[in-house]
Structures are given as C-alpha cells and as structure tokens.
Amino acid sequence: MNIKIINKSSHDLPHYETEASAGMDLRANITEPITLKPLERAIVKTGLFIELPIGAEAQVRPRSGLATKKGITVLNAPGTIDADYRGEVGVILVNLSNEPFIIENGERIAQMVIAKHERAEWEKVKELSETVRGQGGFGSTGVK
C-alpha cells in the first residue's frame, strides 16, 4: 500500500526496522526538549503529514522499550489516524513513572502501524444467536 507523506521534520521518514516489523517508529520533532513530569501528558509533534487511502488507518502505539524502561506510553493507545485527516501527526504521551522524563528532538516516541479496516453497517434484530459464553463479561473466559 502506498501512503502519501509530507515530511517537515529534520528526521528520516519512518521505516520498518526489520522485514517482519509491523510498526514504524515515530520521532519527536521539537525545537526544545520537553520534560514530562510524573503523570503529566503532552502532545508531541512529529513533523509528518500523511494521506491514507480510504479503508486504511494509522494506529499510533507505545514503544515497548520506552514503556518498560521509562514508564512512558501513548495515552490513547492505540490512537487512530483516519484516512481523511490531513493535519500533523501528533502523539499523546504520558509519564506513568515516578521520575521526570525528558523528550529530545529525534527521540523515538511511538510506533505507527498501518492497517486496513472494514466499515460496519448495523442490522437491527430482536435477538442474537446463542453462544457458550453468553453474557459473560470481563474475565469470564479465564481460569477460575
């Protein structure tokens, strides 16, 4: 799938690190460092503008290393970029650690996965089919 992109950042385009990678790293495009205090959040710009084809979305997800090592994650994970959005790609980061975290220009702050999706149409019915699970909710399929 070809994606149109404008790169107004001072960094290379996002790319797959390995042949089997699902996501591409997004980098902070900032003029000065941002300090995220514990439990603080900020929108970090990337300098990227994309045009996705209809039927595709870009999902913005946390980087596992940043989350594990520093407690930094994407607040609305996964964030969705719709095919009709033309603004700058931003990442909502939150610091879940007990220490301040400094975001530097060019830092890999999140990853982006491009995915196809279906558009649903509702079909109103009076009842749904029966299943073994039935109305069992959160945790109902786990070991008891």
ABEGO torsion letter per residue (X at the ends): XBBBBBBABABBBBBBABAABABBBBBBBBABBBBBBBGBBBBBBAGBBBBBBBGBBBBBBBBAAAAAAAGBBBAAOBBBBBAABABBBBBBBBBABABBBBBBBGBBABBBBBBBBBBBBBBBBABBBBBAAEABBBGAABBX
